[in-house]
Amino acid sequence: MQWVSGGRIRLVQELLETTDHTVDRIAAQTGFPTTGNFRSQFGKLLGVTPGTYRKAFRPQAKAA
């Protein structure tokens, strides 16, 4: 089960870094039963919230 959760979290990381999808949408897209479960698993594995992760690892938009 940890292997499956780890794979989902890796996909979540990619989506947080590359999309504007909400955390709720990403949780649903990656197969977590609830947003609360998703946030709990994400925090346990990475030690930060999904929002904090996105702020730290999402490339900044380039000025036109």
Backbone as CSV, one residue per row, in Angstrom:
resi,resn,N_x,N_y,N_z,CA_x,CA_y,CA_z,C_x,C_y,C_z
1,MET,0.821,-1.189,0.000,0.000,0.000,0.000,0.870,1.260,0.000
2,GLN,2.002,1.207,0.701,2.904,2.365,0.710,3.449,2.632,-0.686
3,TRP,3.707,1.589,-1.448,4.211,1.749,-2.810,3.187,2.489,-3.666
4,VAL,1.916,2.120,-3.536,0.852,2.779,-4.294,0.746,4.237,-3.880
5,SER,0.744,4.504,-2.582,0.666,5.888,-2.099,1.860,6.698,-2.569
6,GLY,3.038,6.105,-2.556,4.235,6.794,-3.028,4.132,7.171,-4.500
7,GLY,3.592,6.269,-5.302,3.397,6.549,-6.724,2.393,7.661,-6.940
8,ARG,1.335,7.638,-6.168,0.333,8.706,-6.265,0.937,10.044,-5.859
9,ILE,1.714,10.042,-4.807,2.324,11.292,-4.339,3.280,11.843,-5.388
10,ARG,4.034,10.985,-6.056,4.932,11.461,-7.114,4.138,12.120,-8.246
11,LEU,2.997,11.536,-8.596,2.133,12.138,-9.607,1.576,13.466,-9.109
12,VAL,1.180,13.506,-7.850,0.687,14.746,-7.246,1.755,15.835,-7.335
13,GLN,2.987,15.489,-7.005,4.073,16.467,-7.076,4.176,17.044,-8.483
14,GLU,4.114,16.189,-9.484,4.193,16.652,-10.866,3.033,17.591,-11.195
15,LEU,1.823,17.223,-10.776,0.661,18.061,-11.054,0.738,19.403,-10.316
16,LEU,1.219,19.390,-9.096,1.370,20.646,-8.353,2.383,21.567,-9.026
17,GLU,3.405,20.977,-9.607,4.462,21.760,-10.255,4.067,22.259,-11.639
18,THR,3.157,21.568,-12.315,2.922,21.872,-13.723,1.512,22.329,-14.079
19,THR,0.580,22.299,-13.125,-0.796,22.699,-13.429,-1.296,23.727,-12.433
20,ASP,-2.438,24.314,-12.771,-3.133,25.226,-11.859,-4.315,24.539,-11.189
21,HIS,-4.401,23.225,-11.293,-5.515,22.485,-10.712,-5.547,22.696,-9.199
22,THR,-6.757,22.703,-8.658,-6.904,22.830,-7.213,-6.402,21.560,-6.529
23,VAL,-6.111,21.684,-5.266,-5.672,20.522,-4.486,-6.784,19.477,-4.467
24,ASP,-8.033,19.903,-4.357,-9.156,18.957,-4.379,-9.190,18.178,-5.694
25,ARG,-9.004,18.879,-6.795,-9.035,18.221,-8.106,-7.873,17.241,-8.248
26,ILE,-6.700,17.646,-7.813,-5.532,16.764,-7.889,-5.744,15.527,-7.030
27,ALA,-6.307,15.691,-5.852,-6.587,14.544,-4.980,-7.511,13.559,-5.690
28,ALA,-8.560,14.076,-6.311,-9.506,13.211,-7.019,-8.852,12.548,-8.238
29,GLN,-8.052,13.314,-8.981,-7.402,12.783,-10.178,-6.424,11.659,-9.861
30,THR,-5.838,11.710,-8.696,-4.795,10.744,-8.358,-5.297,9.602,-7.472
31,GLY,-6.611,9.532,-7.278,-7.195,8.361,-6.635,-7.286,8.374,-5.125
32,PHE,-7.092,9.518,-4.492,-7.262,9.566,-3.041,-8.749,9.635,-2.723
33,PRO,-9.206,8.887,-1.711,-10.643,8.830,-1.425,-11.235,10.161,-0.946
34,THR,-10.451,10.942,-0.226,-10.912,12.248,0.248,-9.748,13.228,0.209
35,THR,-10.072,14.508,0.200,-9.021,15.523,0.239,-8.269,15.449,1.563
36,GLY,-8.988,15.165,2.640,-8.342,15.034,3.944,-7.329,13.904,3.965
37,ASN,-7.686,12.783,3.383,-6.763,11.652,3.302,-5.544,12.022,2.471
38,PHE,-5.796,12.691,1.357,-4.703,13.139,0.494,-3.744,14.054,1.249
39,ARG,-4.274,15.066,1.904,-3.431,16.022,2.631,-2.627,15.328,3.732
40,SER,-3.268,14.382,4.408,-2.591,13.635,5.464,-1.427,12.818,4.906
41,GLN,-1.675,12.076,3.835,-0.624,11.263,3.222,0.513,12.133,2.684
42,PHE,0.161,13.227,2.029,1.159,14.133,1.476,2.044,14.684,2.597
43,GLY,1.410,15.145,3.669,2.162,15.686,4.799,3.070,14.669,5.466
44,LYS,2.570,13.447,5.619,3.380,12.383,6.238,4.617,12.062,5.402
45,LEU,4.451,11.999,4.094,5.562,11.617,3.227,6.535,12.752,2.951
46,LEU,6.036,13.987,2.848,6.906,15.092,2.448,7.146,16.133,3.533
47,GLY,6.351,16.115,4.577,6.571,17.031,5.694,6.105,18.463,5.444
48,VAL,5.367,18.688,4.355,4.809,20.007,4.050,3.410,19.830,3.483
49,THR,2.654,20.924,3.434,1.330,20.867,2.831,1.461,20.919,1.308
50,PRO,0.432,20.497,0.589,0.475,20.613,-0.872,0.674,22.060,-1.340
51,GLY,0.030,23.007,-0.681,0.181,24.415,-1.055,1.603,24.920,-0.866
52,THR,2.211,24.540,0.235,3.595,24.934,0.501,4.526,24.308,-0.528
53,TYR,4.269,23.049,-0.862,5.078,22.368,-1.876,4.972,23.107,-3.204
54,ARG,3.750,23.441,-3.602,3.538,24.123,-4.882,4.286,25.452,-4.916
55,LYS,4.221,26.208,-3.850,4.913,27.510,-3.804,6.422,27.344,-3.919
56,ALA,6.942,26.291,-3.325,8.388,26.083,-3.319,8.918,25.523,-4.641
57,PHE,8.127,24.701,-5.322,8.659,23.967,-6.470,8.052,24.323,-7.811
58,ARG,7.049,25.177,-7.830,6.458,25.566,-9.105,7.283,26.685,-9.709
59,PRO,7.698,26.521,-10.953,8.448,27.600,-11.601,7.624,28.877,-11.666
60,GLN,8.270,29.994,-11.444,7.583,31.275,-11.502,7.236,31.598,-12.957
61,ALA,6.094,32.242,-13.145,5.687,32.647,-14.488,6.660,33.676,-15.026
62,LYS,6.989,33.530,-16.291,7.926,34.464,-16.909,7.178,35.721,-17.358
63,ALA,7.811,36.867,-17.171,7.198,38.129,-17.609,7.236,38.195,-19.132
64,ALA,6.154,38.700,-19.708,6.093,38.784,-21.170,6.823,40.001,-21.688
